[in-house]
Amino acid sequence: MSTIINLNQSTLGGMERMIISMQDPDMGIKLRNQRLLITVIPHAMTGLDIVEWLIKKCSISDEEALHVGQLFVKYGYIYPLKEPRNLILKADDSSYRLQTPYYWMSTRWPASELDYAIYLAKKNIRKQGELIEYEKECYNALHKRINHTWDFVVMQAREQLRASKQRRKGDRIVLECQEQAYWLVNRPPPGTQDSIDHGPERRTTNTRVQLVTNGLSLKYLLKRTLTITICDGLTCLCVCARSYVKYCEQYQPHDPIMQGCLPSNPWITDDIMFWNMNSETVALPTKLRVERWSFSFMELLNDQMGRKEFLTYLEKEFSGTHTQINESIHNPYKQYCFLAPGASRWVNIDSKTMEKTLEGLKRPHRFVLDDAQMHIYFLMKKDSYPRYLKSELYKNLLARAIVPQETKKSVFPFMRRQRHSSPSPALATQTAEDDGKAKYSNSNSGTASRL
Amino acid sequence: KPECCCLSASTGNMDGEEFTMLDALNKVTACYRHLVIALGSTSDSQNLREELKKTRNKAQELAVANRTKLTALLKDKNISKDDRAEYERLWVLFTSSVELLEVDMKRSLEIGQDFPLKVPTRHLIQTGMTGSTTTVAARAMSVQNMKYEADANIDTVDLKELETEIAQVDQMMEEMEMKVQVAPWAVEAKQEAGAELKSTVSVGNSSVGVISICEEEPKETVEGETGLMKVFAGIIFTGVLLIAGILGYLVVNL
């Protein structure tokens, strides 16, 4: 059984709490001693004990307890002692030990390249150069990648080994096993399952990029703003979540994957009726399309047909000015004609914007009409658009709009339209090229130029 | 120290003093990491918290000293190109050390907050480590024996200090990056791959036996109550008694 858990702090927090209760001296698992030739190391547990404890504590079945236990091993909270490379929980007398909090999985402290390099260097020293194949490759790759700090890697590896030499033998063994287990989880050997979904591989070390603004660094500013808005952040999150849910609910009937599309999905049945019915020049639009215009002003404007309808509405309701205004939203330089005093048509914008625009026109630049454009856009959105949605024109269109019938799948397979793949684009371009070449060679018979 | 001389010999020609200071910082950083690994486990104790505090303070002192020295060296415009390259290399060593230290300080804050010592429920993780870390701390502080003189509530009091110190280190790093323009990726390391194998013998051999036990453990099993060892010891003991008895009898009779 393999699962991919969404690794966030709360999932990990739950696992951590479980681990703490697991090793509670009174209520936890019975811990035994591990005997190795001469040393005795305490705090080992058998796989069977773990599973039984989980069954008792969470009141779950055998299978479920085994699965939960597996997760602990997979994410490195418990590591096996006999076969360290085999990150599996076995419900028998194979022994396991708990990992120290420093090596717990954390989204805040992902395993870094530098640490891995130091670990491999240490191992290299201990094993006198006899690293495993994939470790050798990683070592060489790291040597190339973080070459600039390689001196540090070597120095630190040596010092860390010297520091651990100060401990007594049993502790030293535990230290090495712990570290090994950590790296087996975070840098799994090739061929084993990578239990952590890191997302797209980012092999760069964490570089410190800083922008300096007015003497205060951006990082400092960010920290300040974050601490101030931490409470607002939560409400922000709620608002975001709510609007996201609302968006999903609203658009769900329009999503061809979620809701299916009528009459049929052209990519599946090779029937292009769907596209024909939703094209820009069709006489009657589909009901879904018309409904979509009511979601937001941009939806209406983005649809050619919607825009046309809106224009007709405006023409009917008001004089030509608004029509022209609407066009000018998409072509702002047309506004220039209307704003000039004494123009044949006036545009309804407020005096402040008018003043500003006229000022700007004295020394024209690219964005001089932007204010006017914004004003007109918002006027449309707040005023004309809601009126359009309530108008008779829109309602009639909605009533007349067609709901296409789903094409019935024929019972007899040979009656269904056979799927055939469209001609390869390569062929299409080749023929076009040939045509082009023929034309070109005809026109430039003398020159030998190539496109 | 013999190890220190070996290192400086392999790294070529430069001022020994900077390297000694950097070496010291490196050593203290390594020891600090070692101590932070023990946090939250059964090795954790009052003493460990105090050791962490002392080591951390020492590391910061060394960091500041190194920084002053190296900044002065790098700002000097009259140094040769080779010297400059060398100082940039030392600078990269220094920044890597401080970055490691910073991360470990932040982690020790996090773990220290999650595992306070004076709480009724015993939640320290039983990791199998039971020895004390006093020798590691003594190595970091370059003393023979550590003296412990902290109050009982060091685990909570120290965390606040730790927070301010982390902020200080952060600030120091920002200042460093702004004042000294060194492109880290342009630095070339002197050590090639596998350079660590040429180190002094003392590091290598003693731990070789240990790691082989860690890796191949199929013969070892976890034993609960009276194990084979006890029976074996009993047999040997009785054997020795018997021999002693026989010898005594012979001595008496002869």
Interface residues (C-beta under 8 A of the other chain):
Chain A: I19 I20 Q23 D24 P25 L31 R32 N33 Q34 R35 L36 L37 I41 P42 H43 A44 T46 L81 K82 E83 P84 D93 S95 R97 L98 Q99 T100 P101 Y102 Y103 R108 W109 L114 A121 K123 N124 I125 R126 K127 Q128 G129 Y139 N140 H143 N147 H148 T149 W150 D151 F152 V154 M155 Q156 A157 R158 E159 Q160 L161 R162 A163 S164 K165 Q166 R167 R168 K169 G170 D171 R172 I173 V174 L175 E176 C177 Q178 Q180 R208 Q210 V212 S217 K219 Y220
Chain B: E3 L7 T11 D23 N26 K27 T29 A30 C31 R33 H34 V36 I37 A38 L39 G40 S41 T42 S43 R89 V92 L93 S96 S97 L100 V103 R107 E110 I111 D114 F115 T121 R122 H123 I125 Q126 T127 G128 M129 T130 G131 T133 T135 V136 A138 R139 A140 M173 E174 E177 M178 P184 W185 A186 V187 E188 A189 K190 Q191 E192 A193 G194 A195 E196 L197 S199 S202 V203 G204 S206 S207 V208 V210 I211 I213 C214 E215 E217 P218 E220 T221 V222 E223 G224 G227 M229
